[in-house]
Amino acid sequence: MIKKSWKENPEVLLMITAAGWGLGWATWMALLNNFAVDMVNFTGKEIGILQSLREIPGFLAFTVVFALLIIAEQRLLMLSLLVFGVGVALTGFFPSEIGFYLTTILMSIGFHYHETLRQSLTLQLVSKERAPLVMGRQISAQAFASLAAYGLIFAATKLADLDYAVMYATGGAISVFVALFCWSAYPMFKAAVPQTKKIVLRKRYWLYYALTFLSGARRQIFMVFAGFMMVEKFGYDVSTITALYLVNHAINIFLAPRIGRLIAHWGERKALVFEYVGLFFVFTGYAFVESAVMAAALYIIDHLFFAFAIGIKSYFQKIADPKDMASTASVSFTINHIAAVVIPVVFGILWLTSPASVFLAGAAMAAMSLLCSLNIPFAPEPGNETIKGPRFPEEEALMEKASS
């Protein structure tokens, strides 16, 4: 077997774009809560509005399918990374409520298109056997780039006293550079199966949709309120928050590929059951924690479970029609963000009276995800999508007829 060079390997392309995305996202996230509190005077209410606005482009991710009618999927991946980088770079130059909202929306358009397209291309260009490992390596590449970003931010705040505008601009510019480099350096890779260029919703994918919806709802509680709790309740400053992120991503560099291998070995059912049991206890811990050190420990453990979400994607790859990858990736991001648009605002208001209730709701969502994961077969495939529940043989017959 002839070994491919890095320019001929789509897996390497996807890892590089993941790293470029990870560095820009790490910059935005590391500075988010302190920038919001120090520069824009946000409370929990405004941070909730910001996060809901950030998720609107995710809710509209299904529009990726229509964009693919006029631009190739790989090119759109690079363009979305470029838009994301520009949004990050501009953030620090507009330290006002409206400015923060607008730059966040721009960043988020690129963010969600990029995530949708990278998932779609991974499921199209990588075999089912290798997909969990490759997705784990992408997380590792993101973690490595994020680690570099957090290290630079930590040094910038402790040693150089750089302002927010310089740090945001630097992180965003690197993402833009990666997008332009990948656009020029890589050939166009072709998937074996042409993709459906329309919205696809199949009844037999219902369990995948349910897991995706619950994952999006639960993740929003972590993304919006866990970090905000560190700043508001325990007084973490930029350098302390960044140090916490450094630990998370240092662990993920080595752990994420191994989790990918573990999912391939265990199967999606066992991996997701393990994840949701752990998350139930983590969110319950958030609700009652009174120690800054214990809160940090919960945050690190919570972050470690992120890589297990690979199991939802590889489960879908095993049960899906190959031509549905791009369309369903876009639809799944919209499903993932239905709750994400509502939760930050509603729970932001709830946060003002009962922060513990916000995290207990996350624990309830983890419990519901656990119940759903118990319905995943040990060997999922088309026609064997769930252990219990409705079967849709008429849809299978139509698919077989279309394929032939």
C-alpha positions as CSV (number, residue, x, y, z in Angstrom):
1,M,0.0,0.0,0.0
2,I,1.4,3.4,-1.1
3,K,1.5,5.9,1.8
4,K,-0.1,9.2,1.0
5,S,1.7,12.5,1.4
6,W,0.1,15.0,3.8
7,K,-1.2,17.0,0.8
8,E,-3.0,13.9,-0.5
9,N,-4.6,12.8,2.7
10,P,-8.0,14.3,3.6
11,E,-7.6,13.2,7.2
12,V,-4.6,15.6,7.5
13,L,-6.6,18.5,5.9
14,L,-9.4,18.0,8.4
15,M,-7.0,17.9,11.3
16,I,-5.4,21.2,10.2
17,T,-8.7,22.9,9.9
18,A,-9.7,21.5,13.3
19,A,-6.5,23.1,14.7
20,G,-7.1,26.4,13.1
21,W,-10.7,26.4,14.4
22,G,-9.5,25.3,17.8
23,L,-7.0,28.2,18.2
24,G,-9.5,30.9,17.3
25,W,-12.2,29.3,19.5
26,A,-9.9,29.0,22.4
27,T,-9.0,32.7,22.1
28,W,-12.7,33.7,22.0
29,M,-13.7,31.4,24.9
30,A,-10.7,32.2,27.2
31,L,-11.5,35.9,27.1
32,L,-15.3,35.7,26.9
33,N,-16.4,35.9,30.5
34,N,-13.8,38.4,31.6
35,F,-14.3,40.6,28.6
36,A,-18.0,40.5,29.2
37,V,-17.7,41.5,32.9
38,D,-14.7,43.8,32.7
39,M,-15.3,45.7,29.4
40,V,-19.0,45.4,28.7
41,N,-20.4,45.1,32.2
42,F,-22.5,42.0,31.5
43,T,-24.7,40.3,34.1
44,G,-26.1,36.8,33.8
45,K,-29.0,38.2,31.8
46,E,-26.8,39.8,29.1
47,I,-24.5,36.8,28.9
48,G,-27.5,34.6,28.3
49,I,-28.7,36.9,25.5
50,L,-25.2,36.8,23.9
51,Q,-25.1,33.0,24.0
52,S,-28.6,32.7,22.5
53,L,-27.6,35.1,19.7
54,R,-24.5,33.0,19.2
55,E,-26.6,29.9,18.7
56,I,-29.0,31.3,16.1
57,P,-26.5,30.5,13.2
58,G,-26.3,27.0,14.6
59,F,-30.1,26.8,14.5
60,L,-29.9,27.8,10.8
61,A,-27.1,25.3,10.0
62,F,-29.6,23.4,7.7
63,T,-28.9,26.2,5.1
64,V,-25.5,24.6,4.5
65,V,-27.4,22.2,2.1
66,F,-28.5,25.1,0.0
67,A,-25.1,26.7,0.0
68,L,-23.7,23.4,-1.4
69,L,-25.8,24.0,-4.6
70,I,-23.4,26.8,-5.5
71,I,-20.0,26.0,-3.9
72,A,-18.1,22.7,-3.3
73,E,-18.3,21.4,0.3
74,Q,-14.5,21.5,0.8
75,R,-14.3,25.1,-0.4
76,L,-17.2,26.1,1.8
77,L,-15.4,24.6,4.8
78,M,-12.4,26.9,4.2
79,L,-14.6,29.9,3.6
80,S,-16.5,29.3,6.9
81,L,-13.2,29.1,8.8
82,L,-12.2,32.4,7.3
83,V,-15.4,34.1,8.3
84,F,-15.1,32.6,11.8
85,G,-11.5,34.0,12.1
86,V,-12.6,37.5,11.0
87,G,-15.4,37.5,13.6
88,V,-12.9,36.6,16.4
89,A,-10.4,39.1,15.3
90,L,-12.9,42.0,15.4
91,T,-14.4,41.2,18.8
92,G,-12.0,43.2,20.9
93,F,-12.4,46.4,18.8
94,F,-16.1,46.7,19.7
95,P,-16.3,46.7,23.6
96,S,-20.0,47.6,23.8
97,E,-23.1,45.5,24.2
98,I,-24.2,45.9,20.5
99,G,-20.7,45.5,19.2
100,F,-20.2,42.3,21.2
101,Y,-23.5,40.9,20.0
102,L,-22.7,41.7,16.3
103,T,-19.1,40.3,16.3
104,T,-20.4,37.2,18.1
105,I,-23.0,36.6,15.4
106,L,-20.4,36.9,12.6
107,M,-18.0,34.6,14.4
108,S,-20.8,32.1,15.0
109,I,-21.8,31.9,11.3
110,G,-18.4,30.7,10.4
111,F,-18.2,28.6,13.6
112,H,-21.3,26.6,12.9
113,Y,-20.9,26.2,9.2
114,H,-17.3,25.0,9.7
115,E,-18.3,22.4,12.4
116,T,-21.2,21.1,10.2
117,L,-19.0,20.7,7.1
118,R,-16.1,19.1,8.9
119,Q,-18.4,16.5,10.5
120,S,-20.0,15.9,7.1
121,L,-16.6,15.5,5.2
122,T,-15.2,13.3,7.9
123,L,-18.1,10.9,7.7
124,Q,-17.9,10.9,3.9
125,L,-14.1,10.6,3.4
126,V,-13.2,8.3,6.3
127,S,-14.2,4.7,6.7
128,K,-16.6,3.5,9.5
129,E,-13.8,1.6,11.1
130,R,-11.5,4.6,11.3
131,A,-14.0,7.4,11.9
132,P,-13.9,7.3,15.8
133,L,-10.1,7.4,15.7
134,V,-10.0,10.2,13.2
135,M,-12.6,12.3,15.0
136,G,-10.5,11.7,18.2
137,R,-7.4,13.0,16.4
138,Q,-9.3,16.1,15.3
139,I,-10.2,16.8,18.9
140,S,-6.6,16.2,19.8
141,A,-5.5,18.7,17.1
142,Q,-8.0,21.2,18.5
143,A,-6.7,20.7,22.0
144,F,-3.1,21.2,20.9
145,A,-4.0,24.4,19.1
146,S,-6.1,25.5,22.1
147,L,-3.3,24.7,24.5
148,A,-1.0,27.0,22.5
149,A,-3.6,29.8,22.5
150,Y,-4.2,29.5,26.2
151,G,-0.5,29.4,26.9
152,L,0.0,32.6,24.9
153,I,-3.0,34.3,26.6
154,F,-1.7,33.3,30.0
155,A,1.7,34.8,29.2
156,A,0.1,37.9,27.6
157,T,-2.0,38.7,30.7
158,K,0.7,37.9,33.3
159,L,3.8,39.2,31.6
160,A,2.9,41.6,28.7
161,D,-0.4,43.0,30.0
162,L,-1.8,43.0,26.4
163,D,-5.3,44.3,26.0
164,Y,-8.3,42.3,24.8
165,A,-8.2,43.8,21.2
166,V,-4.7,42.6,20.5
167,M,-5.4,39.1,21.9
168,Y,-8.6,38.7,19.9
169,A,-7.0,40.0,16.7
170,T,-4.1,37.6,17.0
171,G,-6.2,34.5,17.5
172,G,-8.6,35.4,14.7
173,A,-5.8,36.2,12.3
174,I,-4.3,32.7,12.8
175,S,-7.6,31.1,11.9
176,V,-7.8,33.2,8.8
177,F,-4.3,32.2,7.8
178,V,-5.1,28.5,8.2
179,A,-8.2,28.8,6.0
180,L,-6.2,30.5,3.3
181,F,-3.4,28.0,3.5
182,C,-5.7,25.0,3.2
183,W,-7.6,26.6,0.3
184,S,-4.3,26.9,-1.7
185,A,-2.4,23.8,-0.5
186,Y,-4.9,21.0,-0.8
187,P,-6.6,19.4,-3.9
188,M,-10.3,18.8,-4.0
189,F,-11.2,15.5,-2.4
190,K,-14.2,13.6,-3.8
191,A,-16.5,11.5,-1.7
192,A,-17.4,8.0,-3.0
193,V,-21.1,8.8,-2.9
194,P,-22.7,12.1,-4.3
195,Q,-24.5,13.9,-1.5
196,T,-28.2,14.8,-1.4
197,K,-28.6,18.6,-1.9
198,K,-31.9,18.9,0.0
199,I,-33.2,18.7,3.5
200,V,-33.5,15.1,4.6
201,L,-35.4,14.0,7.7
202,R,-35.8,10.2,8.0
203,K,-38.0,8.5,10.6
204,R,-35.4,5.7,11.1
205,Y,-32.9,8.3,12.4
206,W,-35.1,9.3,15.3
207,L,-32.8,8.1,18.0
208,Y,-29.9,10.0,16.5
209,Y,-32.0,13.2,16.4
210,A,-33.0,12.7,20.1
211,L,-29.4,12.2,21.3
212,T,-28.3,15.2,19.3
213,F,-31.1,17.4,20.7
214,L,-30.3,16.5,24.3
215,S,-26.6,16.9,23.7
216,G,-27.1,20.4,22.5
217,A,-29.3,21.4,25.4
218,R,-27.0,19.9,28.0
219,R,-23.8,21.3,26.4
220,Q,-25.3,24.8,26.5
221,I,-25.5,24.7,30.2
222,F,-21.8,23.8,30.4
223,M,-20.7,26.3,27.8
224,V,-22.7,29.3,29.2
225,F,-23.0,28.8,32.9
226,A,-20.1,26.6,34.1
227,G,-17.4,29.1,33.1
228,F,-19.6,32.0,34.2
229,M,-19.9,30.4,37.6
230,M,-16.1,30.3,37.9
231,V,-15.9,34.1,37.4
232,E,-19.0,35.3,39.2
233,K,-19.1,32.9,42.2
234,F,-15.4,32.1,42.7
235,G,-13.8,35.2,41.3
236,Y,-11.5,33.5,38.7
237,D,-9.5,36.0,36.7
238,V,-8.4,35.7,33.0
239,S,-5.1,33.9,33.9
240,T,-6.8,31.4,36.3
241,I,-9.6,30.6,33.7
242,T,-6.9,30.2,31.1
243,A,-4.9,27.9,33.3
244,L,-8.0,25.8,33.8
245,Y,-8.4,25.6,30.0
246,L,-4.7,24.7,29.6
247,V,-5.2,21.7,31.9
248,N,-8.3,20.5,30.0
249,H,-6.7,20.7,26.6
250,A,-3.4,19.2,27.7
251,I,-5.3,16.2,28.8
252,N,-7.4,16.0,25.6
253,I,-4.3,16.0,23.4
254,F,-3.4,12.6,24.6
255,L,-6.8,11.3,25.7
256,A,-9.1,12.1,22.7
257,P,-7.5,9.7,20.2
258,R,-7.6,7.0,22.9
259,I,-11.3,7.7,23.5
260,G,-11.8,7.3,19.8
261,R,-10.1,3.9,19.8
262,L,-12.1,3.0,22.9
263,I,-15.4,3.8,21.2
264,A,-14.4,1.7,18.2
265,H,-13.6,-1.2,20.6
266,W,-16.5,-0.8,23.0
267,G,-19.1,0.3,20.6
268,E,-21.3,3.4,20.8
269,R,-23.8,2.0,23.3
270,K,-21.3,1.3,26.1
271,A,-19.4,4.6,25.5
272,L,-22.4,6.8,25.6
273,V,-23.8,5.1,28.7
274,F,-20.5,5.7,30.4
275,E,-20.6,9.4,29.4
276,Y,-24.1,10.1,30.5
277,V,-23.7,8.4,33.9
278,G,-20.7,10.5,34.5
279,L,-22.3,13.7,33.4
280,F,-25.3,13.2,35.7
281,F,-23.0,13.3,38.7
282,V,-20.9,16.2,37.3
283,F,-24.0,18.4,36.9
284,T,-25.3,17.5,40.3
285,G,-22.0,18.4,41.7
286,Y,-22.1,21.8,40.0
287,A,-25.4,22.5,41.6
288,F,-24.1,22.2,45.2
289,V,-20.3,23.0,44.9
290,E,-19.0,25.6,47.4
291,S,-15.3,25.1,46.8
292,A,-13.4,26.8,44.0
293,V,-11.0,23.9,43.8
294,M,-13.8,21.3,43.6
295,A,-15.6,23.4,41.0
296,A,-12.4,23.4,38.9
297,A,-12.2,19.6,39.3
298,L,-15.8,19.2,38.1
299,Y,-15.1,21.5,35.1
300,I,-12.1,19.4,34.1
301,I,-14.0,16.1,34.4
302,D,-16.9,17.6,32.5
303,H,-14.6,18.6,29.6
304,L,-13.1,15.1,29.4
305,F,-16.5,13.7,28.6
306,F,-16.8,15.9,25.5
307,A,-14.8,13.4,23.4
308,F,-17.3,10.7,24.0
309,A,-19.8,12.6,21.8
310,I,-17.9,11.0,18.9
311,G,-20.1,8.0,19.6
312,I,-23.3,9.9,18.5
313,K,-21.6,10.7,15.1
314,S,-20.2,7.2,14.5
315,Y,-23.5,5.7,15.5
316,F,-25.1,7.8,12.8
317,Q,-22.5,6.8,10.2
318,K,-23.2,3.1,10.8
319,I,-27.0,3.4,10.4
320,A,-27.2,6.0,7.6
321,D,-27.5,6.0,3.9
322,P,-24.0,7.3,2.7
323,K,-25.6,10.0,0.5
324,D,-27.3,11.5,3.6
325,M,-24.1,12.6,5.3
326,A,-24.0,16.3,4.3
327,S,-27.7,16.9,4.6
328,T,-28.1,15.2,7.9
329,A,-25.0,16.9,9.3
330,S,-26.6,20.3,8.6
331,V,-30.0,19.1,10.0
332,S,-28.4,17.7,13.1
333,F,-26.7,21.0,13.9
334,T,-30.1,22.7,13.6
335,I,-31.7,20.1,15.9
336,N,-28.7,20.4,18.3
337,H,-29.4,24.2,18.5
338,I,-33.2,24.2,18.9
339,A,-32.8,24.2,22.7
340,A,-29.5,26.2,22.5
341,V,-31.3,29.3,21.2
342,V,-33.7,29.2,24.1
343,I,-31.7,27.9,27.1
344,P,-29.2,30.7,27.5
345,V,-31.9,33.4,27.8
346,V,-34.4,31.4,29.9
347,F,-31.7,29.9,32.1
348,G,-29.9,33.2,32.3
349,I,-33.0,34.7,34.0
350,L,-33.3,31.6,36.2
351,W,-29.6,32.0,37.1
352,L,-30.5,35.3,38.8
353,T,-32.6,33.6,41.4
354,S,-31.3,29.9,41.5
355,P,-28.0,29.0,39.9
356,A,-28.3,25.5,41.3
357,S,-31.6,24.9,39.4
358,V,-29.7,25.5,36.1
359,F,-27.3,22.7,36.8
360,L,-29.9,20.3,38.2
361,A,-31.7,20.8,34.8
362,G,-28.5,19.7,33.2
363,A,-28.4,16.6,35.4
364,A,-32.0,15.7,34.3
365,M,-30.9,16.1,30.6
366,A,-28.0,13.7,31.2
367,A,-30.5,11.2,32.7
368,M,-32.7,11.4,29.6
369,S,-29.7,11.0,27.4
370,L,-28.8,7.8,29.3
371,L,-32.3,6.4,28.8
372,C,-32.0,7.1,25.0
373,S,-28.5,5.5,24.8
374,L,-29.8,2.3,26.2
375,N,-31.8,1.9,23.0
376,I,-28.7,1.8,20.8
377,P,-28.0,-1.7,19.5
378,F,-24.7,-3.4,20.2
379,A,-24.2,-3.6,16.4
380,P,-26.1,-0.7,14.7
381,E,-26.6,-0.8,11.0
382,P,-29.3,0.1,8.5
383,G,-32.4,-1.8,9.5
384,N,-31.1,-2.3,13.1
385,E,-31.1,1.3,14.3
386,T,-32.7,0.8,17.7
387,I,-33.3,-2.1,20.2
388,K,-36.9,-1.0,20.8
389,G,-39.2,1.3,19.1
390,P,-40.8,1.7,15.7
391,R,-39.3,0.1,12.6
392,F,-39.8,1.7,9.2
393,P,-39.5,-1.1,6.6
394,E,-41.3,0.9,3.9
395,E,-38.5,3.6,4.2
396,E,-35.9,0.9,3.9
397,A,-37.5,-0.5,0.8
398,L,-37.6,2.9,-0.9
399,M,-33.9,3.4,0.0
400,E,-32.9,0.1,-1.5
401,K,-34.9,0.9,-4.7
402,A,-33.2,4.3,-4.9
403,S,-29.8,2.8,-4.4
404,S,-30.3,0.2,-7.1
